[in-house]
Amino acid sequence: MPDSLKRLSLFPEFKKISGSEWANKVRKDLKGEDPESLTWHSPEGITIQPCYHSEDLADQPLTEAIPVQYPFVRGHKTANNNWENIAVITVSHNFCSAVDKGAKAVEQGADGLHFILQDKVILDFNYLLQHIDYNRFSISFTVSQKPTDFLKTFYNVLQELHISTSVLRGFIYFNLSEAHTFYTRSYYDELAALLKVYQDNTSYKLLSINGAGFAFKGGTVVQEIAYTISAAVACLDELTNRGIPAELVARNMHFQLAVGTNYFFEMAKLRAIRLLWATIIKSYGLDLEAAAALRVHSQTSRWHQTTFDPHINLLRTTTEAMAAVLGGCDSLAVCSFDNTIRPENEFSERIARNISLLLKEEAYLHQIIDPAAGSYYLETLTSQLAESAWQIFQDLEKTGGFVANWQNNYIKNSLNEVAQQKFKKVASGEDILVGTNKFINPKEKFDYDPEKLIQSNYFDTTRAAYSLEVMRFAVELHYLKRRQKPKVVIASVGDAIQRHLNASFAKEFFGCAGFTTEIQHFNSVTEAAQALPLVSGEVIVLSSSTKEYQSFAQQIGPALKSHKNKPAIILAANPHHMKAELKEQGFDEFLFQGCDTTTIVARIQEHLQKEQTIDS
C-alpha cells in the first residue's frame, strides 16, 4: 500500500494497547471468567473469538488491499457503493402483462427487472423495449430452455430497432427445469453456443452461476462459497474445452448468491468469494481485469422465511439486505415478506423494494465502499471463510471436480446432511425463529386456508421452519373441525430440578406448535398412574428424575394403554438404555433439548390426522 494511504493515528496521545492487555481488560470485566468461555463455534467450523485485536491481522494481506485492485476483496466500485434494486417478476403466461408490471416497478424505485420465464411463454421483445428504458434499467432473464435461441431472437429485435447491445445491462441465467440435466455435456454445449452469439458486451452477463441454490437447500456459508467457485471453474474448463477463450468466459461470469440472517458471516461471504475468484483468475494466467468484471447478485434467503407471524420476515430481509449491501453486492432482490402464504402481490412486492430504497435513500449505505474495511473481526472472518471454502474446493478438485461430484450426488448429500442438522436445531429450539419456535403469537389470525396453502405450489417445503409449521397447521385444522385446540398434559412427577426443566422445555415446544398446554404435578409415580388415565388430551408428556423411569415402564405405560383418547405418550427426557423398554410399554417418543424433534413432529401430525379422519 502506498505510504500516502497508510492509516494515521487519530489520537497519538493515547498509547497503543496490546492484545494481551485487551484480553486482561475483558477478563476483568468478566470478573475473572476466562474470555475463551465465550468462544463460539459456527456450523461452518469457524471459531469466533469473543474479541479481536489488530494483532489478529498481522499475517493477513487483506488489510493492505484497496478497492479496484487485486485481490478485489474490496470490490470493483470506484465512486460509491451503489447497487441495483431488482424487481423479480415470474412470467407464466402473458409476457406483456409482466412488462407492464415491470414498468410500474421501475416507476416505484426498482433499478432493474429480472423476468423468470416459465415454459411456453410467448415473448414480445418489441413491447419490452418500448415500455422499459433499457438505457436506465437493467433487464435480466431466467430461461428454462433454449437460451441460445432466446438470445438470438432478443438481439435480432435490438438490431431491427437500431439499439446497440453495448447499452444493455443485466444477465441471463439458464435454469434447466429438470434438475438431473444440470451440468451435463448438453448443458455446457448450450452455454458455449450462448457465448458465440455475441461476444462484445461485457456489461450483459451470459454465464450466471446460481450459488443461491446451495444456500436454499440448507447449505452453510462456506459450502455456498466453495460450490459456487467450483461450479464457475467447471464452467471455465468446460467452455474452454469447447473452443471459447478463457478470458471471454471469465468476463461473462455472474454469481447469484443468497444472503441469510447470519449478518457478519453474510457480509464477509461476498468479500471472500471475490477474493477466491480473483485467485482462480490469477492461477489461469488471465488478465486480472476479468476478476474485476465479476458481478454478484444477492437475493434474500427463502431458507429463513416463516409462514407464521410473517411480518417478522420484514426484519429478517432488512438484516439480510443490509449485509449484502455492506458486503458489496452489485444488485439485490428482496423477497416479499408473505411469499410463503400467497402468490406475488403488489403490496408486499413494493414493501420489499422499499427496503432497498430505505437503505440507500435514508441510511446512505451507497456512499461508502467496503464499510467492513479495517474491522479486525470482519477482516479475520473474511480470511477464515475463504480458507475454509478453498479447502472444500480443493477436495472437490481432487475427486474429479464439480461436475463429477454433482453427478455422483456428493454435493447434494453434503447439503442434505447440513440441512438435516439445521432442521433439528430449529425444531429443538436451539436455533431461534421468532414467531415460529419462540415468542409465538397465540392469537394470530389466518386469512388463508391452511389445508389449501400446504398443497399450493408457492408453499416452500425446503425452509427451516417447514416441519414445525406443518405440525402447527395440523393443530389449526384440528381446531377448525372441533372448535377447540388439541391439548397437551405435562405430568411433572416428584421434586427433582431436572424434571422441572424438562417440563418447561416440553411446554414451550408444544406451546409454539399451537397446543393448549397444562402442567399437572404429582408427588409420586403411583399417584400419576392413577390420575392420568382420567385426564383428557391428545398428548401426555411425562417429566421426572432419572430414577423414576423404571417405574414409568412398569406403571405409567400399562395404565395409559387403556386411555380413551389414545394419546401420544412422550417422555420429556433421554432415557438412554431404557428407550426400548419404555417404547415396549407404550411410550411413543422422547423429548429433550438437542433431540431430533422431527420424529416427534411426524408422530403428532399422524395422531392428529387420524382424529380428523375419524371426525370426517
C-alpha positions as CSV (number, residue, x, y, z in Angstrom):
1,M,0.0,0.0,0.0
2,P,1.4,3.5,-0.8
3,D,2.6,5.4,2.2
4,S,0.0,8.1,1.4
5,L,-2.8,5.6,2.0
6,K,-1.4,4.2,5.3
7,R,-3.7,4.8,8.2
8,L,-2.6,7.6,10.5
9,S,-3.3,7.6,14.2
10,L,-6.2,9.9,15.0
11,F,-5.3,10.2,18.7
12,P,-1.5,9.8,19.0
13,E,-1.7,10.9,22.7
14,F,-3.2,7.5,23.6
15,K,-0.7,4.7,23.9
16,K,-1.2,1.5,21.8
17,I,-2.8,-1.4,23.7
18,S,-1.5,-4.9,23.1
19,G,-3.7,-7.9,22.5
20,S,-2.8,-9.4,25.9
21,E,-3.7,-6.1,27.7
22,W,-7.0,-6.0,25.9
23,A,-7.7,-9.7,26.9
24,N,-6.9,-8.8,30.6
25,K,-9.4,-5.9,30.4
26,V,-12.1,-8.3,29.1
27,R,-11.2,-10.8,31.8
28,K,-11.6,-8.1,34.4
29,D,-15.0,-7.1,33.0
30,L,-16.0,-10.8,33.2
31,K,-15.0,-10.8,36.9
32,G,-12.3,-13.4,36.4
33,E,-14.0,-15.7,34.0
34,D,-11.9,-16.9,31.1
35,P,-12.8,-15.0,27.9
36,E,-12.3,-18.2,26.0
37,S,-15.5,-19.5,27.6
38,L,-17.3,-17.0,25.2
39,T,-15.7,-18.6,22.1
40,W,-18.3,-19.6,19.6
41,H,-18.0,-22.4,17.0
42,S,-20.2,-21.8,13.9
43,P,-21.9,-24.5,11.9
44,E,-19.2,-23.8,9.2
45,G,-16.5,-24.9,11.6
46,I,-15.3,-21.3,12.1
47,T,-14.1,-20.4,15.6
48,I,-15.3,-16.9,16.6
49,Q,-13.3,-15.2,19.4
50,P,-15.1,-13.0,22.0
51,C,-12.9,-10.0,20.9
52,Y,-10.4,-9.2,18.2
53,H,-7.3,-7.0,18.1
54,S,-5.1,-5.5,15.4
55,E,-2.6,-8.3,16.2
56,D,-5.1,-10.8,14.7
57,L,-4.5,-9.1,11.3
58,A,-0.7,-9.3,11.5
59,D,-0.4,-12.2,8.9
60,Q,-3.3,-11.1,6.7
61,P,-2.6,-9.4,3.4
62,L,-6.2,-8.4,3.1
63,T,-5.7,-5.3,5.3
64,E,-3.4,-3.9,2.6
65,A,-6.0,-4.3,-0.2
66,I,-7.8,-1.3,-1.7
67,P,-10.8,-1.2,-3.9
68,V,-10.4,-2.0,-7.7
69,Q,-7.1,-3.7,-7.1
70,Y,-6.2,-7.4,-6.8
71,P,-7.4,-9.5,-4.9
72,F,-10.6,-7.4,-5.3
73,V,-11.8,-8.3,-1.7
74,R,-13.0,-4.7,-1.5
75,G,-14.8,-4.9,-4.8
76,H,-14.6,-3.2,-8.1
77,K,-16.5,0.0,-7.4
78,T,-14.7,3.3,-7.7
79,A,-17.1,6.1,-6.9
80,N,-19.6,4.7,-4.4
81,N,-21.2,1.5,-3.1
82,N,-24.3,1.8,-5.3
83,W,-26.3,-1.3,-6.1
84,E,-29.3,-2.1,-8.3
85,N,-32.6,-2.7,-6.7
86,I,-34.0,-5.6,-8.7
87,A,-37.7,-6.5,-9.0
88,V,-38.3,-10.2,-9.7
89,I,-41.2,-11.0,-12.0
90,T,-42.4,-14.5,-12.7
91,V,-43.8,-14.8,-16.2
92,S,-46.2,-17.7,-16.5
93,H,-48.5,-16.7,-19.5
94,N,-48.8,-13.1,-20.6
95,F,-45.4,-11.5,-21.2
96,C,-46.9,-8.1,-22.0
97,S,-48.6,-8.0,-18.6
98,A,-45.3,-8.9,-16.9
99,V,-43.7,-6.0,-18.8
100,D,-46.4,-3.7,-17.6
101,K,-45.8,-4.9,-14.0
102,G,-42.1,-4.2,-14.5
103,A,-42.8,-0.7,-15.9
104,K,-44.7,0.1,-12.7
105,A,-41.9,-1.4,-10.5
106,V,-39.2,0.9,-12.1
107,E,-41.6,3.9,-11.6
108,Q,-41.7,3.0,-7.9
109,G,-37.9,2.7,-7.3
110,A,-36.6,-0.5,-9.0
111,D,-33.3,-0.2,-10.9
112,G,-33.7,-3.4,-12.8
113,L,-36.0,-6.2,-13.7
114,H,-35.5,-9.9,-13.5
115,F,-38.0,-11.9,-15.6
116,I,-38.3,-15.6,-14.6
117,L,-39.7,-17.2,-17.8
118,Q,-41.9,-20.3,-17.5
119,D,-42.1,-22.8,-20.3
120,K,-44.1,-21.8,-23.5
121,V,-44.2,-18.1,-22.8
122,I,-44.8,-16.1,-26.0
123,L,-42.2,-13.3,-25.9
124,D,-42.7,-9.8,-27.3
125,F,-39.3,-8.0,-27.1
126,N,-40.6,-5.0,-29.1
127,Y,-43.2,-4.4,-26.3
128,L,-40.5,-4.8,-23.7
129,L,-38.1,-2.3,-25.3
130,Q,-40.9,0.2,-25.9
131,H,-42.0,0.2,-22.3
132,I,-38.7,-0.2,-20.3
133,D,-35.9,2.3,-20.6
134,Y,-33.0,-0.1,-21.3
135,N,-30.6,2.9,-21.0
136,R,-31.5,3.4,-17.4
137,F,-32.6,0.0,-16.1
138,S,-31.0,-3.5,-16.3
139,I,-33.1,-6.3,-17.8
140,S,-32.3,-9.9,-16.8
141,F,-33.9,-13.2,-17.7
142,T,-34.1,-16.7,-16.3
143,V,-34.9,-19.2,-19.1
144,S,-35.5,-22.9,-18.7
145,Q,-34.9,-24.0,-22.3
146,K,-33.1,-23.0,-25.5
147,P,-31.2,-19.9,-24.1
148,T,-29.3,-19.5,-27.4
149,D,-32.4,-19.2,-29.5
150,F,-33.8,-16.8,-26.9
151,L,-30.7,-14.6,-27.0
152,K,-30.6,-14.6,-30.9
153,T,-34.2,-13.5,-31.0
154,F,-33.6,-10.8,-28.5
155,Y,-30.5,-9.5,-30.4
156,N,-32.3,-9.6,-33.7
157,V,-35.0,-7.3,-32.3
158,L,-32.3,-5.0,-31.0
159,Q,-30.8,-4.7,-34.5
160,E,-34.2,-4.1,-36.1
161,L,-34.8,-1.2,-33.7
162,H,-31.2,0.1,-34.2
163,I,-30.4,-0.4,-30.5
164,S,-26.8,-1.0,-29.6
165,T,-26.2,-4.0,-27.4
166,S,-23.5,-2.1,-25.6
167,V,-26.1,-0.2,-23.7
168,L,-27.7,-3.3,-22.2
169,R,-27.1,-4.3,-18.5
170,G,-28.2,-7.5,-16.8
171,F,-27.7,-11.2,-17.1
172,I,-29.2,-14.5,-18.5
173,Y,-29.5,-17.5,-16.2
174,F,-30.0,-20.8,-17.9
175,N,-32.1,-22.7,-15.3
176,L,-33.0,-26.2,-16.5
177,S,-36.4,-27.3,-15.5
178,E,-35.1,-30.9,-14.9
179,A,-32.5,-30.8,-12.1
180,H,-30.8,-34.0,-13.3
181,T,-29.8,-32.4,-16.6
182,F,-27.8,-29.7,-14.9
183,Y,-24.0,-29.7,-15.5
184,T,-24.2,-32.3,-18.3
185,R,-22.5,-32.3,-21.7
186,S,-25.6,-30.7,-23.4
187,Y,-25.8,-28.1,-20.6
188,Y,-22.3,-26.8,-21.3
189,D,-22.8,-27.1,-25.1
190,E,-25.7,-24.7,-24.7
191,L,-23.6,-22.3,-22.7
192,A,-20.9,-22.4,-25.3
193,A,-23.4,-21.7,-28.0
194,L,-24.7,-18.8,-26.0
195,L,-21.3,-17.1,-25.8
196,K,-20.9,-17.5,-29.6
197,V,-24.0,-15.4,-30.2
198,Y,-22.4,-12.1,-29.1
199,Q,-19.0,-11.6,-27.6
200,D,-18.5,-7.8,-27.3
201,N,-20.7,-6.6,-24.5
202,T,-19.2,-7.2,-21.1
203,S,-22.0,-5.4,-19.2
204,Y,-24.5,-8.1,-20.1
205,K,-23.5,-11.4,-18.4
206,L,-24.3,-14.6,-20.1
207,L,-22.9,-17.1,-17.6
208,S,-24.8,-16.9,-14.3
209,I,-23.9,-19.4,-11.6
210,N,-26.7,-19.9,-9.1
211,G,-24.9,-20.2,-5.8
212,A,-28.0,-19.2,-4.0
213,G,-29.5,-22.7,-4.8
214,F,-26.9,-24.3,-2.5
215,A,-28.0,-22.0,0.4
216,F,-31.7,-22.5,-0.3
217,K,-31.1,-26.2,0.2
218,G,-29.7,-25.5,3.6
219,G,-26.0,-25.3,2.9
220,T,-23.6,-23.4,5.1
221,V,-22.0,-20.1,4.0
222,V,-18.7,-21.9,3.4
223,Q,-20.4,-24.5,1.2
224,E,-22.1,-21.8,-0.8
225,I,-18.8,-20.1,-1.5
226,A,-17.0,-23.3,-2.3
227,Y,-19.6,-24.9,-4.5
228,T,-20.2,-21.6,-6.4
229,I,-16.5,-21.2,-7.1
230,S,-16.2,-24.9,-8.1
231,A,-19.2,-24.6,-10.5
232,A,-17.6,-21.5,-12.0
233,V,-14.3,-23.3,-12.5
234,A,-16.1,-26.2,-14.1
235,C,-17.8,-23.7,-16.5
236,L,-14.4,-22.2,-17.3
237,D,-12.9,-25.6,-18.0
238,E,-15.8,-27.0,-20.0
239,L,-16.2,-23.9,-22.2
240,T,-12.5,-23.5,-23.0
241,N,-12.5,-27.2,-24.0
242,R,-15.2,-26.2,-26.5
243,G,-13.1,-23.5,-28.0
244,I,-14.3,-20.5,-26.1
245,P,-11.5,-18.1,-25.0
246,A,-11.0,-18.4,-21.2
247,E,-11.0,-14.6,-20.8
248,L,-14.3,-14.3,-22.6
249,V,-15.8,-16.9,-20.2
250,A,-14.4,-15.1,-17.2
251,R,-15.7,-11.7,-18.2
252,N,-19.2,-13.1,-18.7
253,M,-19.3,-14.7,-15.2
254,H,-22.1,-13.7,-12.9
255,F,-22.8,-15.1,-9.4
256,Q,-26.2,-15.3,-7.8
257,L,-25.8,-15.6,-4.0
258,A,-28.3,-16.0,-1.2
259,V,-28.0,-13.7,1.9
260,G,-29.2,-15.2,5.2
261,T,-29.6,-13.8,8.7
262,N,-26.1,-14.5,10.0
263,Y,-25.3,-10.8,9.5
264,F,-21.5,-10.7,9.7
265,F,-20.9,-14.0,8.0
266,E,-23.0,-12.9,5.0
267,M,-21.2,-9.7,4.8
268,A,-17.8,-11.5,4.8
269,K,-19.1,-14.1,2.3
270,L,-19.3,-11.6,-0.5
271,R,-15.8,-10.3,0.2
272,A,-14.4,-13.9,0.5
273,I,-15.9,-15.1,-2.8
274,R,-14.4,-12.2,-4.7
275,L,-11.1,-13.0,-3.2
276,L,-11.3,-16.6,-4.3
277,W,-12.5,-15.8,-7.8
278,A,-9.5,-13.4,-8.2
279,T,-7.2,-16.2,-7.0
280,I,-8.7,-18.5,-9.7
281,I,-8.3,-15.9,-12.4
282,K,-4.7,-15.3,-11.5
283,S,-4.0,-19.1,-11.4
284,Y,-5.3,-19.3,-15.0
285,G,-2.9,-16.6,-16.1
286,L,-5.8,-14.3,-17.2
287,D,-5.9,-10.6,-17.1
288,L,-6.9,-9.6,-13.6
289,E,-9.5,-7.2,-15.0
290,A,-11.5,-10.4,-15.7
291,A,-11.8,-10.8,-11.9
292,A,-12.9,-7.2,-11.5
293,A,-15.6,-7.8,-14.1
294,L,-17.4,-10.3,-11.8
295,R,-20.9,-9.2,-10.8
296,V,-22.5,-10.5,-7.7
297,H,-26.3,-10.5,-7.4
298,S,-27.7,-11.1,-3.9
299,Q,-31.2,-12.4,-3.0
300,T,-32.6,-12.6,0.4
301,S,-32.9,-16.2,1.6
302,R,-36.1,-18.2,1.5
303,W,-34.5,-20.6,4.0
304,H,-35.3,-18.3,6.9
305,Q,-38.7,-17.2,5.7
306,T,-41.6,-18.2,8.0
307,T,-45.3,-18.6,7.5
308,F,-46.4,-17.7,11.0
309,D,-46.1,-14.1,12.1
310,P,-45.0,-13.2,8.6
311,H,-44.3,-9.6,9.3
312,I,-41.2,-10.7,11.2
313,N,-39.8,-11.6,7.7
314,L,-39.6,-7.8,7.1
315,L,-37.0,-7.7,9.9
316,R,-35.2,-10.7,8.5
317,T,-35.0,-9.4,5.0
318,T,-33.9,-6.0,6.1
319,T,-31.0,-7.5,8.0
320,E,-30.1,-9.7,5.1
321,A,-30.3,-6.8,2.6
322,M,-28.1,-4.7,4.8
323,A,-25.5,-7.5,5.0
324,A,-25.5,-7.9,1.2
325,V,-25.1,-4.1,0.7
326,L,-22.3,-3.8,3.2
327,G,-20.6,-6.8,1.6
328,G,-20.6,-5.0,-1.7
329,C,-23.2,-6.7,-3.8
330,D,-23.8,-5.3,-7.3
331,S,-27.6,-6.0,-7.3
332,L,-30.1,-7.1,-4.8
333,A,-33.5,-8.7,-4.8
334,V,-35.6,-8.8,-1.6
335,C,-38.2,-11.5,-1.1
336,S,-41.7,-10.5,-0.2
337,F,-42.5,-11.0,3.4
338,D,-45.6,-13.1,2.7
339,N,-44.2,-15.2,-0.2
340,T,-44.8,-18.5,1.6
341,I,-48.5,-17.6,2.2
342,R,-49.7,-16.2,-1.1
343,P,-48.6,-15.6,-4.7
344,E,-47.0,-12.4,-5.9
345,N,-48.9,-9.4,-4.9
346,E,-48.4,-5.7,-5.5
347,F,-48.4,-4.6,-1.8
348,S,-45.8,-6.9,-0.4
349,E,-43.6,-6.6,-3.5
350,R,-43.5,-2.8,-3.1
351,I,-42.6,-3.2,0.6
352,A,-39.7,-5.5,-0.5
353,R,-38.4,-2.9,-3.0
354,N,-38.7,-0.2,-0.4
355,I,-36.3,-2.0,2.0
356,S,-33.6,-1.5,-0.6
357,L,-34.7,2.1,-1.1
358,L,-34.6,2.9,2.6
359,L,-31.0,1.5,2.9
360,K,-30.0,3.8,0.1
361,E,-32.1,7.0,0.5
362,E,-32.3,7.1,4.3
363,A,-29.4,5.1,5.6
364,Y,-26.9,6.2,2.8
365,L,-25.3,2.8,2.6
366,H,-24.4,3.5,-1.0
367,Q,-22.0,6.2,-0.1
368,I,-19.1,4.2,1.3
369,I,-17.1,1.4,-0.5
370,D,-16.4,-1.6,1.7
371,P,-17.5,-0.3,5.1
372,A,-16.1,-3.5,6.6
373,A,-12.6,-2.5,5.7
374,G,-10.3,-2.4,8.8
375,S,-12.7,-4.2,11.1
376,Y,-10.5,-6.7,13.0
377,Y,-13.4,-9.2,13.2
378,L,-14.7,-8.9,9.6
379,E,-11.2,-9.0,8.1
380,T,-10.4,-12.1,10.1
381,L,-13.7,-13.7,9.3
382,T,-13.3,-13.0,5.6
383,S,-10.0,-14.8,5.6
384,Q,-11.4,-17.7,7.6
385,L,-14.3,-18.2,5.3
386,A,-12.1,-18.0,2.2
387,E,-9.6,-20.6,3.7
388,S,-12.4,-23.0,4.7
389,A,-14.1,-22.7,1.3
390,W,-10.8,-23.1,-0.5
391,Q,-10.2,-26.4,1.3
392,I,-13.6,-27.7,0.2
393,F,-12.9,-26.5,-3.3
394,Q,-9.6,-28.3,-3.4
395,D,-11.2,-31.5,-2.0
396,L,-13.7,-31.4,-4.9
397,E,-10.9,-30.9,-7.4
398,K,-9.0,-33.9,-6.0
399,T,-12.1,-36.1,-6.6
400,G,-12.9,-35.1,-10.1
401,G,-14.1,-31.5,-9.8
402,F,-17.6,-30.0,-9.5
403,V,-19.3,-31.9,-12.4
404,A,-18.2,-35.4,-11.1
405,N,-19.3,-34.6,-7.5
406,W,-22.6,-33.2,-8.7
407,Q,-23.4,-36.2,-10.8
408,N,-22.4,-38.7,-8.1
409,N,-24.7,-36.8,-5.7
410,Y,-21.8,-36.0,-3.3
411,I,-22.7,-32.3,-3.3
412,K,-26.4,-33.0,-2.9
413,N,-25.8,-35.4,0.0
414,S,-23.5,-32.9,1.7
415,L,-26.1,-30.2,1.5
416,N,-28.8,-32.5,2.7
417,E,-26.7,-33.6,5.7
418,V,-26.2,-30.0,6.8
419,A,-29.8,-29.1,6.2
420,Q,-31.0,-32.0,8.4
421,Q,-28.8,-30.7,11.2
422,K,-30.3,-27.2,10.8
423,F,-33.8,-28.7,10.8
424,K,-33.1,-30.4,14.1
425,K,-31.7,-27.3,15.7
426,V,-34.7,-25.2,14.7
427,A,-37.2,-28.0,15.7
428,S,-35.5,-28.4,19.1
429,G,-35.3,-24.6,19.7
430,E,-31.5,-24.5,19.7
431,D,-31.7,-22.1,16.7
432,I,-34.4,-19.5,17.1
433,L,-37.0,-18.4,14.5
434,V,-39.0,-15.7,16.3
435,G,-42.7,-16.3,15.9
436,T,-42.3,-19.9,15.0
437,N,-40.3,-21.8,17.7
438,K,-40.0,-18.9,20.1
439,F,-42.3,-16.0,21.1
440,I,-45.2,-17.1,19.0
441,N,-48.4,-15.1,18.7
442,P,-51.1,-17.4,20.2
443,K,-53.8,-15.1,18.9
444,E,-52.6,-15.0,15.3
445,K,-55.4,-15.0,12.8
446,F,-55.1,-16.6,9.3
447,D,-56.6,-15.0,6.2
448,Y,-55.9,-18.2,4.2
449,D,-57.0,-21.8,4.2
450,P,-54.1,-23.8,5.9
451,E,-55.0,-27.0,4.1
452,K,-55.0,-25.3,0.6
453,L,-51.8,-23.5,1.5
454,I,-49.9,-26.7,2.2
455,Q,-50.9,-28.1,-1.1
456,S,-50.1,-24.9,-3.1
457,N,-47.0,-24.6,-5.3
458,Y,-45.7,-21.5,-3.6
459,F,-45.6,-23.1,-0.1
460,D,-41.8,-23.9,0.1
461,T,-41.2,-27.2,1.8
462,T,-37.4,-26.7,2.0
463,R,-37.4,-23.9,4.5
464,A,-36.0,-24.3,8.1
465,A,-39.4,-23.7,9.7
466,Y,-41.4,-26.2,7.5
467,S,-41.7,-29.2,9.8
468,L,-42.9,-27.0,12.8
469,E,-45.3,-25.1,10.5
470,V,-46.9,-28.3,9.3
471,M,-47.4,-29.5,12.9
472,R,-49.0,-26.2,13.8
473,F,-51.2,-26.3,10.8
474,A,-52.4,-29.8,11.9
475,V,-53.3,-28.2,15.2
476,E,-55.2,-25.4,13.5
477,L,-57.1,-27.8,11.3
478,H,-58.0,-29.8,14.4
479,Y,-59.3,-26.5,15.9
480,L,-61.3,-25.7,12.8
481,K,-63.1,-29.1,12.9
482,R,-63.5,-29.4,16.7
483,R,-63.6,-25.8,17.7
484,Q,-61.0,-26.4,20.3
485,K,-57.3,-26.7,20.2
486,P,-55.7,-30.1,20.9
487,K,-54.4,-30.4,24.4
488,V,-51.1,-31.5,25.9
489,V,-51.0,-32.6,29.5
490,I,-47.5,-32.3,31.0
491,A,-47.3,-34.6,34.1
492,S,-44.4,-33.5,36.4
493,V,-43.6,-36.2,38.9
494,G,-41.5,-35.6,42.0
495,D,-39.5,-32.7,43.1
496,A,-36.2,-33.0,41.1
497,I,-35.0,-29.8,39.5
498,Q,-34.3,-31.6,36.2
499,R,-38.0,-32.7,35.8
500,H,-39.0,-29.0,36.1
501,L,-36.5,-28.0,33.3
502,N,-37.7,-30.9,31.1
503,A,-41.4,-30.0,31.7
504,S,-40.7,-26.3,30.9
505,F,-39.0,-27.3,27.6
506,A,-41.9,-29.5,26.7
507,K,-44.4,-26.8,27.5
508,E,-42.6,-24.3,25.3
509,F,-42.2,-26.8,22.4
510,F,-45.9,-27.7,22.3
511,G,-47.0,-24.2,23.0
512,C,-45.1,-23.0,19.9
513,A,-46.9,-25.6,17.9
514,G,-50.3,-24.1,19.0
515,F,-51.3,-26.7,21.5
516,T,-53.2,-25.8,24.7
517,T,-50.7,-26.9,27.4
518,E,-51.4,-27.8,31.0
519,I,-48.8,-28.8,33.7
520,Q,-50.1,-31.1,36.4
521,H,-47.8,-32.0,39.3
522,F,-47.8,-35.4,41.1
523,N,-45.9,-36.4,44.1
524,S,-45.3,-40.0,43.0
525,V,-45.5,-42.3,40.0
526,T,-48.3,-44.2,41.7
527,E,-50.4,-41.0,42.0
528,A,-49.7,-40.2,38.4
529,A,-50.6,-43.7,37.2
530,Q,-54.0,-43.4,38.9
531,A,-54.8,-39.9,37.7
532,L,-53.5,-39.8,34.1
533,P,-55.9,-42.3,32.6
534,L,-58.8,-39.9,33.5
535,V,-57.3,-36.7,32.0
536,S,-58.3,-35.6,28.5
537,G,-55.7,-34.7,26.0
538,E,-54.2,-35.7,22.6
539,V,-50.6,-35.8,24.1
540,I,-49.4,-36.7,27.5
541,V,-45.8,-35.8,28.4
542,L,-44.1,-37.3,31.5
543,S,-41.3,-35.5,33.3
544,S,-39.4,-36.7,36.3
545,S,-36.0,-37.6,37.7
546,T,-34.0,-40.5,36.1
547,K,-34.7,-42.9,39.0
548,E,-38.4,-42.9,38.1
549,Y,-38.0,-44.3,34.5
550,Q,-38.2,-47.9,35.6
551,S,-41.5,-47.2,37.4
552,F,-42.8,-45.4,34.3
553,A,-42.2,-48.6,32.3
554,Q,-43.9,-50.7,34.9
555,Q,-46.8,-48.4,35.9
556,I,-47.4,-45.4,33.7
557,G,-47.2,-47.2,30.3
558,P,-49.6,-50.0,31.2
559,A,-52.0,-47.6,32.9
560,L,-52.2,-45.3,29.8
561,K,-52.8,-48.2,27.3
562,S,-56.5,-48.1,28.0
563,H,-56.8,-44.3,27.9
564,K,-60.0,-43.4,26.0
565,N,-58.3,-40.7,23.8
566,K,-55.4,-43.0,22.8
567,P,-53.0,-40.0,23.3
568,A,-49.4,-39.9,22.1
569,I,-47.2,-40.6,25.2
570,I,-43.9,-38.8,25.4
571,L,-41.1,-38.8,28.0
572,A,-39.5,-35.4,28.5
573,A,-36.0,-36.8,28.9
574,N,-33.4,-39.0,27.2
575,P,-33.7,-42.4,29.0
576,H,-30.7,-43.8,27.1
577,H,-30.5,-47.6,27.8
578,M,-34.3,-47.7,28.7
579,K,-35.7,-46.4,25.4
580,A,-36.6,-49.9,24.0
581,E,-38.3,-50.9,27.3
582,L,-40.3,-47.7,27.5
583,K,-41.4,-48.0,23.9
584,E,-42.5,-51.5,24.5
585,Q,-44.7,-50.2,27.3
586,G,-46.4,-47.6,25.2
587,F,-44.2,-44.6,25.1
588,D,-44.0,-43.1,21.6
589,E,-41.1,-40.6,21.7
590,F,-38.6,-38.8,23.9
591,L,-38.4,-35.0,24.0
592,F,-35.3,-33.2,25.3
593,Q,-33.1,-30.3,24.4
594,G,-30.9,-31.3,21.4
595,C,-33.0,-34.2,20.4
596,D,-34.2,-34.9,16.8
597,T,-37.7,-33.5,17.2
598,T,-38.7,-34.3,13.6
599,T,-39.8,-37.8,14.6
600,I,-42.0,-36.3,17.3
601,V,-43.5,-33.8,14.9
602,A,-44.3,-36.6,12.5
603,R,-45.9,-38.7,15.2
604,I,-48.0,-35.8,16.5
605,Q,-49.1,-35.0,12.9
606,E,-50.1,-38.6,12.3
607,H,-52.0,-38.7,15.5
608,L,-54.0,-35.5,14.7
609,Q,-54.7,-36.6,11.2
610,K,-56.1,-39.9,12.4
611,E,-58.5,-37.9,14.6
612,Q,-59.5,-35.7,11.7
613,T,-60.2,-38.7,9.6
614,I,-62.4,-40.3,12.3
615,D,-64.3,-36.9,12.7
616,S,-65.0,-36.7,9.0
